[in-house]
Amino acid sequence: MHKSTNIILYCITLFALLATLLSAQSPANYDLMRATLQQVKEQEMQSWIERIVWEKTRGDRQSDFDSRYVQIDIEVHIDAETIYATVETEFQSLVDGLDEISLDFDDAFTVDSVFENGAAYTLIAETLTVTLDQAYNTGETFSVATTYHGHPRLVGGVKGFRFESHQGIPIVATLCTPYLAHMWWPCVDGPADKLDSVHLRITIPDTSYAGFSLYAASNGALMNIAYPRQGWTTYEWHENYPIVPYYVSLAISNYRIYSHFYHYDTDSMEVPYYVFPEHYEQSQATFAETVDMITYFASLFGEYPFVTEKYSMAEIGFYGAIEKQTKTIMGGVSYGWYMVVCHELSHMWFGDMISPTSWHHCWVNEGFATYCEALWWGDKYGMNAYHNYMDDLKYWQGGTIYLYDISDPFQIFLQICYAKGAWVLHMLRHAVGDSTFFDIMYTYATDPQYMYGNASTEDFQGVCETVSGLDLSDFFDQWIYDEYYPRYQYWWYAEPEKNRHQIHVGIRQMQQSSGWRPIFVMPIDLVFSLSGGGDTTVVVQNNDTLQTYQFEFDDAPTALSLDPDEWILRYAVESIEETAAPPFVTQNLSLQCLPNPVSGVAHIEYTLPHTTDITISLYNIAGQRLVRLDHGNKNGGIHLLQWNTNNLPSGVYFLHLTIPESTLVHKVTLLR
């Protein structure tokens, strides 16, 4: 062999090895990225715990009016850590005879005046009550302006309107999720009352540090930079999309600013990064794929929701990260923050564009964003990496994803919203099938009823059922509103019969012995290794504490794996003890389709060992029941059933014959 041929073969082998490594393995600093992301989530969860009780105590004060447009003029005196502001909000009355409104506002501030349509006010216990200049009827609009000043107060010493520094250089940032916007401006706080748009004028000292001027980044598009008087600069921003109050934000420091561009259709959107000058170089790798992430999520969920404005990230040097609409704040920009970029970006669809109706539904924010991490990781490194990422998110504790009682925050372990929330989407993906799942996600994210509005778990379930055509009440009841997970015990054996092998499988759900929900209704993958090589997968619908199944194979099976790819959050153990398997009362039970493969009308022949109730249903390869072909009480013996397959596409299907003692499964191939 020639030397050149050796070199070519060596290069081919090396390239194949590198390709395998890149597709099968995560980057070396994967653990660092996961640890950073987990720390960010824990910080956000702890702050959420500290403040969630406030929603319960404040009552519902916004049902009689709607917040429309707000203009915030704020002057930030950094050295004194004091703000002077005027906030003017347009409201619309939702009732007749409205003559008073209550806004959330921190009583640490001094109110200098309330004007426009505000005639008088009181500020007590974080509630600004404004008496209006007249009574307003349904549909009428009015404006209330408030001028105030003071030193912003932090909650738990962490969140609110915060003054910090890096290397002695000022940092100012707002950290306001989930109910802390009122710690710096009067509003109806929380997720329920979205503003139509916001205009901010942020005036700060015209000062430079390390060669870079102080800069005020905020939501939306930068409209103007002005110099109102000597030594001061005003940055004017406008957010033209609906926004919840706690996402209205600012971040101030001596930023070094650089940009990428996201290209869509025939246009482009700027993606600016506001970073400390000393971290400019290290931020390059962290943000290198931000545009690729935008492109990927846009392909799954529809166009980036704020595409006429921007997506940006602002370093603040402390805390974690918060998905402020069009401008995520980042505690750091080293490469360990790479997956934080992914998480916070996906919130632009799930959290910012579609906000929860209340924090009972926290998972529609955090579970969705956490699952998007796994989707991105799988897109980069393949399905094995996706499954490994989900493996790191397994959640084994009790509690419900739906947060029933948010008045007692210390009874809520909020990791459940992130991790188990992501697992709900992972399990839903397999339960409905890949194509249907991504249709669901796209439909949900592009539904005009929810875009730039609010949605609940029930709303999302409705979309899932409409798109899939399935009744998913069992799925959501058990995974969202109930606790824990199934614990499976399974066993199997094979009986040779002529030229085929009859396989018996039993599955028992054991979690009831721990006081948990007795039954989880789920499609389960059963993967059989075959003596002739390879394997075959059968998906069964499992919906009882004890079920048995029968199959017929040409090849003898050598092993059985239950849900080997872990599409279910579960514990499973194969029993090798004969006493674990109850007798299969299935003698003379049979099921077959003639012909098979079939292309038109088929005849289903089945035999019953005795008079019994039966159901014959057709399932697809994802374990979804498509149609019930027969049911009722039948006599023992042979029965015939005609089945017209003309309304089904080509593919592999499974006939299920179910009697109280067992389910017999028969594989059918349909050809067109």
Secondary structure as the mmCIF struct_conf table of DSSP 4:
data_model
#
loop_
_struct_conf.conf_type_id
_struct_conf.id
_struct_conf.beg_label_comp_id
_struct_conf.beg_label_asym_id
_struct_conf.beg_label_seq_id
_struct_conf.end_label_comp_id
_struct_conf.end_label_asym_id
_struct_conf.end_label_seq_id
HELX_RH_AL_P HELX_RH_AL_P1 LYS A 3 ALA A 24
TURN_TY1_P TURN_TY1_P1 ALA A 28 ASN A 29
HELX_RH_AL_P HELX_RH_AL_P2 TYR A 30 ARG A 51
TURN_TY1_P TURN_TY1_P2 ILE A 52 ILE A 52
HELX_RH_AL_P HELX_RH_AL_P3 VAL A 53 ARG A 58
TURN_TY1_P TURN_TY1_P3 SER A 63 ASP A 64
STRN STRN1 PHE A 65 HIS A 77
TURN_TY1_P TURN_TY1_P4 ILE A 78 GLU A 81
STRN STRN2 THR A 82 SER A 93
BEND BEND1 LEU A 94 VAL A 95
TURN_TY1_P TURN_TY1_P5 ASP A 96 GLY A 97
STRN STRN3 LEU A 98 ASP A 104
TURN_TY1_P TURN_TY1_P6 ASP A 107 ALA A 108
BEND BEND2 PHE A 109 PHE A 109
STRN STRN4 THR A 110 GLU A 116
TURN_TY1_P TURN_TY1_P7 ASN A 117 ASN A 117
STRN STRN5 GLY A 118 ILE A 124
TURN_TY1_P TURN_TY1_P8 ALA A 125 GLU A 126
STRN STRN6 THR A 127 TYR A 136
TURN_TY1_P TURN_TY1_P9 THR A 138 GLY A 139
STRN STRN7 THR A 141 GLY A 150
HELX_LH_PP_P HELX_LH_PP_P1 HIS A 151 LEU A 154
STRN STRN8 VAL A 155 VAL A 155
TURN_TY1_P TURN_TY1_P10 GLY A 156 VAL A 158
STRN STRN9 LYS A 159 LYS A 159
STRN STRN10 GLY A 160 HIS A 166
TURN_TY1_P TURN_TY1_P11 GLN A 167 GLY A 168
STRN STRN11 ILE A 169 LEU A 175
TURN_TY1_P TURN_TY1_P12 THR A 177 TYR A 179
HELX_RH_3T_P HELX_RH_3T_P1 ALA A 181 MET A 183
TURN_TY1_P TURN_TY1_P13 TRP A 184 TRP A 184
BEND BEND3 TRP A 185 TRP A 185
STRN STRN12 CYS A 187 CYS A 187
BEND BEND4 GLY A 190 ASP A 193
STRN STRN13 LEU A 195 LEU A 195
BEND BEND5 ASP A 196 ASP A 196
STRN STRN14 SER A 197 PRO A 205
STRN STRN15 SER A 208 TYR A 209
TURN_TY1_P TURN_TY1_P14 ALA A 210 GLY A 211
STRN STRN16 PHE A 212 SER A 213
STRN STRN17 TYR A 215 SER A 218
BEND BEND6 ASN A 219 GLY A 220
STRN STRN18 ALA A 221 ALA A 226
BEND BEND7 ARG A 229 ARG A 229
TURN_TY1_P TURN_TY1_P15 GLN A 230 GLY A 231
STRN STRN19 TRP A 232 GLU A 239
BEND BEND8 TYR A 241 TYR A 241
STRN STRN20 ILE A 243 ILE A 243
HELX_RH_3T_P HELX_RH_3T_P2 PRO A 245 TYR A 247
STRN STRN21 LEU A 250 SER A 253
STRN STRN22 ARG A 256 TYR A 264
TURN_TY1_P TURN_TY1_P16 ASP A 265 THR A 266
STRN STRN23 ASP A 267 VAL A 275
HELX_RH_3T_P HELX_RH_3T_P3 PRO A 277 HIS A 279
HELX_RH_AL_P HELX_RH_AL_P4 TYR A 280 PHE A 287
TURN_TY1_P TURN_TY1_P17 ALA A 288 GLU A 289
HELX_RH_AL_P HELX_RH_AL_P5 THR A 290 PHE A 301
BEND BEND9 GLY A 302 GLU A 303
TURN_TY1_P TURN_TY1_P18 PRO A 305 GLU A 309
STRN STRN24 SER A 312 GLU A 315
BEND BEND10 GLY A 317 TYR A 319
STRN STRN25 ALA A 321 ILE A 322
TURN_TY1_P TURN_TY1_P19 GLN A 325 THR A 326
STRN STRN26 LYS A 327 MET A 330
BEND BEND11 GLY A 331 GLY A 331
BEND BEND12 SER A 334 SER A 334
HELX_RH_3T_P HELX_RH_3T_P4 TYR A 335 TRP A 337
HELX_RH_AL_P HELX_RH_AL_P6 TYR A 338 SER A 346
TURN_TY1_P TURN_TY1_P20 HIS A 347 TRP A 349
STRN STRN27 PHE A 350 PHE A 350
TURN_TY1_P TURN_TY1_P21 GLY A 351 MET A 353
STRN STRN28 ILE A 354 ILE A 354
STRN STRN29 SER A 355 PRO A 356
BEND BEND13 THR A 357 SER A 358
HELX_RH_3T_P HELX_RH_3T_P5 TRP A 359 HIS A 361
TURN_TY1_P TURN_TY1_P22 CYS A 362 CYS A 362
HELX_RH_AL_P HELX_RH_AL_P7 TRP A 363 TYR A 381
HELX_RH_AL_P HELX_RH_AL_P8 MET A 383 ASP A 391
TURN_TY1_P TURN_TY1_P23 ASP A 392 LEU A 393
BEND BEND14 GLN A 397 GLN A 397
BEND BEND15 GLY A 399 GLY A 399
BEND BEND16 ILE A 401 TYR A 402
BEND BEND17 TYR A 404 TYR A 404
TURN_TY1_P TURN_TY1_P24 ILE A 406 SER A 407
HELX_RH_3T_P HELX_RH_3T_P6 PRO A 409 GLN A 411
TURN_TY1_P TURN_TY1_P25 LEU A 414 LEU A 414
HELX_RH_AL_P HELX_RH_AL_P9 GLN A 415 GLN A 415
HELX_RH_PI_P HELX_RH_PI_P1 ILE A 416 LYS A 420
HELX_RH_AL_P HELX_RH_AL_P10 GLY A 421 VAL A 432
HELX_RH_AL_P HELX_RH_AL_P11 ASP A 434 THR A 446
TURN_TY1_P TURN_TY1_P26 PRO A 448 TYR A 452
BEND BEND18 GLY A 453 GLY A 453
STRN STRN30 ASN A 454 ALA A 455
HELX_RH_AL_P HELX_RH_AL_P12 THR A 457 SER A 468
HELX_RH_AL_P HELX_RH_AL_P13 SER A 473 TRP A 479
TURN_TY1_P TURN_TY1_P27 ILE A 480 ILE A 480
BEND BEND19 TYR A 481 ASP A 482
BEND BEND20 TYR A 484 TYR A 484
STRN STRN31 ARG A 487 GLU A 497
TURN_TY1_P TURN_TY1_P28 LYS A 498 ASN A 499
STRN STRN32 ARG A 500 GLN A 509
HELX_RH_3T_P HELX_RH_3T_P7 GLN A 511 SER A 514
TURN_TY1_P TURN_TY1_P29 GLY A 515 GLY A 515
BEND BEND21 TRP A 516 TRP A 516
BEND BEND22 PRO A 518 PRO A 518
STRN STRN33 MET A 522 LEU A 530
TURN_TY1_P TURN_TY1_P30 SER A 531 GLY A 532
BEND BEND23 GLY A 533 GLY A 534
STRN STRN34 ASP A 535 ASN A 542
BEND BEND24 ASP A 544 THR A 545
STRN STRN35 LEU A 546 PHE A 553
BEND BEND25 ASP A 554 ASP A 555
HELX_LH_PP_P HELX_LH_PP_P2 ALA A 556 ALA A 556
STRN STRN36 PRO A 557 LEU A 562
BEND BEND26 ASP A 563 ASP A 563
TURN_TY1_P TURN_TY1_P31 PRO A 564 ASP A 565
BEND BEND27 ILE A 568 ILE A 568
STRN STRN37 TYR A 571 GLU A 574
HELX_RH_3T_P HELX_RH_3T_P8 GLU A 578 ALA A 580
BEND BEND28 ALA A 581 ALA A 581
TURN_TY1_P TURN_TY1_P32 GLN A 587 ASN A 588
STRN STRN38 SER A 590 LEU A 594
BEND BEND29 PRO A 595 PRO A 597
STRN STRN39 VAL A 598 VAL A 598
BEND BEND30 SER A 599 GLY A 600
STRN STRN40 VAL A 601 LEU A 608
BEND BEND31 PRO A 609 THR A 611
STRN STRN41 THR A 612 TYR A 619
TURN_TY1_P TURN_TY1_P33 ILE A 621 ALA A 622
BEND BEND32 GLY A 623 GLY A 623
STRN STRN42 ARG A 625 LYS A 634
BEND BEND33 GLY A 636 GLY A 636
STRN STRN43 GLY A 637 ASN A 644
TURN_TY1_P TURN_TY1_P34 ASN A 646 ASN A 647
BEND BEND34 LEU A 648 LEU A 648
BEND BEND35 SER A 650 SER A 650
STRN STRN44 GLY A 651 ILE A 659
TURN_TY1_P TURN_TY1_P35 PRO A 660 GLU A 661
STRN STRN45 SER A 662 LEU A 670
#
